[in-house]
Amino acid sequence: MKKLGKTFAIVGALTLLSACGADAQTSSSASSTAVSSEETDANSAASGQEYTDPSELADSYDVVIVGAGGAGMAAAIQAKDAGANPVILEKMPIAGGNTLKSSAGMNASETKFQEAEGIEDSNDLFYEETLAGGKGTNDKELLRYFVDHSAEAIDWLDSMGITLDNLTVTGGMSEKRTHRPTDGSAVGEYLVDGLMRNIHENEIPIFVNADVKEINEVDGQVNGVTVNVEGSEKTIDAKAVVVTTGGFGANMDMIEAYDPALKDYVTTNQEGSTGDGIKMIEALGGQTVDLDKIQIHPTVDQSKSLLITEAVRGEGAILVNADGQRFYNEMDTRDKVSAAIIALPEKSATLVFDAGVKERVTAIDFYASQGLVKSADTIEALAEELSMPEETLAETVATWNDSVAAGKDGAFGRETGMDHDLSTGPYYAIAIAPGIHHTMGGVKINTNTEVISTDDQTIPGLFAAGEVTGGLHGDNRIGGNAVADIIIFGRQAGTKSAAYAAEQE
C-alpha cells in the first residue's frame, strides 16, 4: 500500500489540535477558543505517522469509517479482522482527533491488571457508580453493555501491544479502575500510536484531509459517502458507513445554542469537535439525545485551554482557593467540583502537590514544559510564589497529611486519591478553572451501534460510535469513561458493520 511520507510537512496544521476527549474531525465553520501550537506540537505523536496517498482512494469499500479518532481506528481494525474491506476518512491533516489529547486513562472493571494488584472490583459496581455520576439518566442498555465489555476491551488492546496496566482513580469512582500506560503517561498519544501501528500492520487505508460532506442513501438504505479530497468531490460506495466524528465541544455556536451559560468558557477540544457527524446523521433522519448535556472539566489551564489530567488529583493533589484553603472534595464528580470552583469569588483554584505526585503522573512534565507549573522547595516558599498566606497554605497541607495518615478526610469527605500524603519536596502548583470538555449528547444508537431514526427504527447500513453518540454518560461523564467508550463501542461498530456488509453480498 503506497503511503504518504511522514507528515512533518503539516506541522503547521497541528495548531488545529487541542483537546482531551475521544474522537473528532475538524470543520472550517468551527468557532472555538484559541488553540496554541505549543500544546499541539507536544502532542504530535500522529505527526510522525504515515497516511495513504490520495491517489489510492478507491470507488468502493465494504465499510467507510468517517473519523480517525480512537473509535474510528478501533472500528477499522475490528472490521478488517471480521473479513471486511474498510477505509478511514479523516478531515484533519493528522489522525487522532480528541483521542490524541486524552490524558487520564481508560476505565474498566474486573480486569486482569486489577486482579494482579488485588483490586476487588465488579462490573455491577462500575455500572452503579457510572449511573450515579450520570444522575441516573444514562441509557441503561448502553451502560450495561459498556461495563460488561470493558475488561475485554483492555485485553483486546493488550493483545495488540497497547498495554494499560498502571492503575489510578478518577472522580466519582471508588476503585482504581482507570488504566494507564505502564509509565503513567497520558493515555492519548500512546493509544493513538498503538492503534495507528495496527492500522498499518493490517494494511487498512487511512486518508487525511478527506472531508466527508454527506452520507448517501437510496430508499432509506445508506450506500456510501461524498467526500472532498484535495479540492475534488468524490462519491464512494459502501455497504455500511460508521460515523466516529466526535462531539461538538469546539463549535461555540452549538455550545451557546444548547447552553448559553457556557458561551465565554475556554474549550479543551481540538477544532475537529464541531458536530459534523451529528448534522449529517440528522439529515438522514437520525435521532439525537441529550444535546444540552455539556460537561465542563474542573481543572483546565485558562491561558492555553489545556486540561490538567484528573490523575493529578487521583494521585494525591489537593485544590485550594486564593487564601490557600481547601474548599471541596477534589475527587467528587466533575460537575460538582466545577460548581464548587465557580462558586468561589475568584471562580478559579490552584492544584497543589508534591514531588511524589509529579513522579507518578508524568504528564506533569509536559505541563511544566508549557510554563504552567510553579515550584518551590517548601510549602511556605510555594505560598509566597502564589501570593497566598504562607501559614494558611502550610496548615492546609499539614491538615491534609494528617487526614491521609488517619485514612479519613474529616473536612470534605474525600475517600480516594489518599494513598500518599504531600510531604516530599519540592512542591508544585498549577492554576486552573473550569472549561468545556465533553458533549454527552449526540445521535441515538442501540447496543449494536446501529443509528436510530426519529421514528425509533434503525437506519440500514448506518452505525456510530464514540462522542458523536449520546445517552451512555447521562447528565455527567465520569473521567476515564470516554476512552473506554470509544474502544468498546468502536469495536462493536466494526464488528456489526462488517457483518451487515457481508449480508449485502
N, C-alpha and C positions, 0 to 999 in steps of 0.2 A: 504494500500500500504506500503510494507516494505521499510524503508528508511535507509540510512547510518546515523550514528550519526553525531552530529555537527562536522564540518570539521576542528577543530583546529589542528588536526594531520597534516594538509597540509599547515600550516602557512609558512613553508619554501618555498613552491611553490608560495606564494603570492609575492615573489620578482620578479615574472614574470610580474606583472601588473604595468603599469604606463601610464595613458592616460587621455584624456578629449575629448571624441567624442561620438560615438554612440554604435556600437556593433561589436564584433570580436571574432575570435578564435586564437589560437597560432599555431606556426609551428616550428619544430625543425630546419628548414633551415633558420630561421629568422636571419638577420644580422642587429642589431639595436644598438643604443647608450645605454650606461649603464642605468640600472633601479635600484633604491635604495629600500632596504627593508623598510626604514622609510616611504617612500611615500606609498607603498602598504599596510603596516600594518595599516596606518592611514585610509585607505580606505577598511578595511576588513569587511565591513557590510556583504558581502556574505559569509565570512568565518564562520559565525555562522548559516548558512542555512543548510538544510538537503537535501540530494540527494537520488535518487532511487538506491537501491542496484543493482550492475551489473548483478547479477543472475536473475533479473526480466526482463531483456531485451527480449522482445518477438520477434517472427519471422516476424510479420507483423503489420502494423498500417494503419489507413486511411491516415494520413498525417505525414511525417517525417520532422521535422524542424531542420536545421543544424545551430547551433549557438545559445547561450543562453544570448545574449545581450538584450537590450530593444526591438528591433524589433522582435526577436525570441520569447520572452516571450509574447509580445502583440499578435503575430500571434497565439501562442498556446492557449491563453485564449479565443481569438475570435473564433478559430476553434472549441474548445470544446463547446463554447456557441452555435455554429451553428449546433451542433449534431455530430461532427466528433470525432474520437479517435486519438488524436495527441500524439507525443512523441518529446522531445527535446534532441538532442545530442550535447554535448559541449566538445570540445577538451581540454579546460583548466581544471585545477583542481578545479576551482570555477566558478560560473556563474557570469555574469555581463558585461564582455567584456569592451569596451571603455565606455559604458554607466555608469559603476561604477565610473568613474572619471569625468563625465560631471559636469560642475560647474555653468555656467551662469544661465540656466533655459530653458524653453520651450516657443517658440514664438507661439502666436495665436491671432487672431483678432475677434472682435465682441463677446467677451466672457462675461459671467455673472459677472466675477470678475472685468473686465474693467468697465462695466456698473455701478457696485456698487461704483466705485471710480470716476465716472463721466468722464471717458476717452472716447472720441468720436473717435473711430477707425472704419475702414471698411476693408472688405476683398479685395476690389479693391486697397486701399492704400497699404495694406500689399503686394499684388501682384506687384504693380508698384515699390515699394522700394526694394523688393527682386530681381526683374528683373533688376533694376538699379545696385544693388550690384553685380549681376552676369554679368554685362556689356552687357545685352541684349541677352546672349547666352543660357539662361535657356531653358529647354524643356517646352514650354508654356502649353501644355496639362497637364503635371505632376504638374506644378506650380499652374495652376488654381484649380485642384483637391485639392492640398495641402492647399491652403489658405481657400478654401470653406469648408473644413472639419476640420479646426484647432480648432474651438470652440467646435465642437462635441467631439473631442479627449480630450480636457480639461474636459468636462462634464463626459466622459467615465471614465477617471482616478478618478475624484472626486467621482463617484458612487461606486468605489472600495476602497474608503478610502485614495486615493492618491490626496491630495488637494494642488493645486498650486495657491494660492491666493495672494501672495506677488509679486507686480509688479515692474519691473525696465526696463531699456532701454539698448540696445546694439548698437554698431556702425553701422551706415547706416540706422537706424530706427528713425522715427520722433515721435513715440508714445511709451508709456510704454506698450509693449505687451509681454515682457519676463516674464513668470510666474515661480515663485519660491515657495519652501515650505514656510509655514506661518512664520517661524522664520528667513527667509532669508538665510538659509544654502544652501550648494551646492546641486543641484538637483539630482546628480547621485546616491549617496548612498540611498537617500530617495526613489527614483524611483525604484531602484533595489529591495530594501527591500519590497516595496509595491507590486511590480509585483510578487516577489517570494512568498509572503504571499498568493496571489490569485492563483498562480500555485498550491500551496499545498491545498488550500481550494477547488479547482476544481479537485483535485486528478489527476493532469497531471504528468506523469512520466518524470523526468528530470535526465539525466545521464551525469556525468562529466568524464573526462579522456576518452571520447568516440570520437576517431579521425576518422572522415569520410574521406575516401580515394578516393571515386569515387561515382558519381551519375550514377545509372544504367538506361538503356533504352532498349526497344525492338521495332524494327521497327519505331524508331523515337519517341516513347512514353515513358516518364520517368516512371519507375516502382519500384524505391527503391534506396537504397544506400549500399555501402560496408563500414563497419566501423571496426576499430580496437579497441577492448576493452580488457584491461588487457593482451595485447600481442597476442590476438587471433582475427583473422578476422571473421566477421560475415556478411552475406547478410541479409538485412532487406527489405522485400517487402512493397511497399506503393502505394497507388493510386495517391498520389501527394507528391511532395517534395518542401519545402520552404527553400531557402538559405538566411541566415541572418548572414553571417560570417564577416561582416565588410570590411574595406578597406585594404590598403597596406602601411599605414603610418609608420610601423615598419620594413618593408622589404627594407633595404637600397639598395639592388641590383636593385629592381624595381624602387625605387625613383631615383637612379642615371641614370637608363636607360631612364626614361621619362623626367627627369630634372636634368642634370649633375651639375647644379649650386648649388644644394642642398646637395651634397654628404657629406659635413662636418657639416651639421646642426644637432643639437640635435632633438629628436622627443618626443612629448608628448604622443605618442601612446603606449599602452601596447603591449607586444610581440605577442599577438594574431592577430594583424593587419598586416597580411602578404600576403593577396590576394589569399588565398587558394580557396575561393568560386569562385572568378573570373576565376581562372585557371580551376577549374572543369567544370564550365559552358562553357568556351571557348572550352573545349574538346568535348562538346556536340554540338558545332556549334553555341554557343551563341554569340551575337553581343556585342561589347563594345563601349563605347563612352567616350570622354574627359579624357582619362587616363593620359594625360600630364598636367591636371589641378590639381596642388597640392598646397594646402593652407599652408602658414606659418602664425603662430599666432604672433602678435607683442610682447606680454608680457609673456615670458617664462623664468623661472629661469634656468640658464645655468649649475648650479652645480648638480642639481637633475632632470633636464628635466621636471620640474613641471610647468604646466600652471598656471598663475595668472589670475583668472576669470575676464572677461570683466566687471562684475558687480562692480568691484573696481572703474573703470573709470565711469561707469554708475551712481554710487552713489556720484561722485564728485572729484575723484582723478585727478591729472594732471601728465603729463610726462615732465621731464626736462633733459637737456643734462648735460655733465660733468661740465659745467660752471654754472649750476643752472638756466638755462633759458628754458622756453617753446619753442618748435620748430615746432609744428604742432597741428592740430585739433585732440585731443585724441579720439573723437567719430566718426571719419570717418571710412570707411570700413577697414577691417583687412589688405587687400593688400596694401592700401595706407599708413596706419600707419606703417606697417612693412617696406615699402620702405623708409619712412621718417627716421626711425631709422637706417636702413642700410646706408643711405646717410650721417649720422654723421661720423666724423673722427673716433670716438671710436666704432661705429656700435652697440652701446648699449645705454640704457637710464635708468632713475630711476623714479618709481612711487612715488609721494609724496601725502600724505593725512593726515587727522586729526582723532581725536577720534570719530567724528561723522560717518565718513565713516567706521571705524573699527567696530562700533556698528551695523551699518546697513548691513554689509557684514560679516557674522560670519565665512566664510571660512578663513578670515584673521587670526583667532585664530590658525587654522591648519598651515598656513604659518609660523606663529611665532613659533609654536612648532617644526618646521623643521629648525629653525635658519635663516630664510630668511628675517626677518623684523628687521630693525633698528629703534630705537625710541629715542626721546629726549623731554624735557618739552617745549622747544621753537624752533621756526624755525631756529634761529641762531645756537642753540646748535646742531640741526639736521644737518645743513650745515657743521659744524665742524666735526661731526661724518662721514659725507660723503666726506670730503675733498673738499668741494665746497666753493666758496666765500660766506661768510655769508651775506653780504649786497645784493649781487645779488639774492640769493635764497629768502631772506626776501622781496625784491622788487617784485620778480616774484609772490610770494604768495599774496602780498598786491594788486598787479595789477589784479590778478585773482579774488580776493574777490570783488574788485570794479566792475569787469565785471559781476560777479554773481548778485551783487546788482542792476546793470543797466539792467540786462537781455540781455546783448549783449557782445559777445566776439569780440572786435574790432581787435584783433591781428590775430586770425586764423579762425574766423567764426564758432566756436563751438556753437551749438544750443541746445544740450541735455546734460543730466547729470549736470545741473546747478541749481538744486533745493536747494542746500546747499553750503555755502562757506566753506573755510578751516580756521576756526577761533577758533576751540575748541581743546586745548591741552589735552594730549600730541600729538606730531606729529610723523609720521611714514614714512618709505621709504623702497622700495623693488627694488633691481637691476634686470633689465630684458634685454632681447634681443630676436629677433625672433627665432622661432623653428618650425619644421614641425608639422602640426597639423591634417589636414584633406585631404583626397583624394576625389576630387569632381567627378572623373571619376569612371566608373565601368560597369556593364552589363546593357544593354538597356532593359527597361521594359515599358509596357503601364500602363494606369491608373487602370487596373485590376491586376497589379503586375505580369502579365504573362511575362516571359522572351522571348525576340525577337531574332530570329536567324539571321545569316548573310544574309539570303535571305529574311529578313523582314517578316517572318512568326512567329507565336507563337510556342513555343516548348511545346507540350501537356504534362500537368502534372507538369510543372516546373514554380515555382514562386520565386520571390526575393524581398527583402525589406531592407531598411537601407543603410549604407555606401557601401555595396557591389554593389549597383546600381549607375548609373551615369545619368547626364542630369538635374536633378532638380535644382542644385545650379549654373549651368553655370560656369563662369570663377572664381567666388569667392563666398564662402558661408558666409552668414550673421550669426553672433553669435546668438545662440538660435534656429536656424533652424534645426540643426541636431537632437536634441531631438524631435522636432515636426515631423521630417521626420520619425524617427523610430516608433513613436506611430501611426501616421496617416497611413503610408503605411504598417506597421506591422499588424495593424488591418485589413486593406484591404486584405493583403496576407492570413490572417487566414480565413476571410470570403470567399474569392474566391477559395482557395484551398479546403476548406470544401465542397463548392458547387460542385466543379469539382469531388471530391472524391465520393460524393453522386451520381453523374451521371454515375459513373463506376460500380455501383451495378448491 
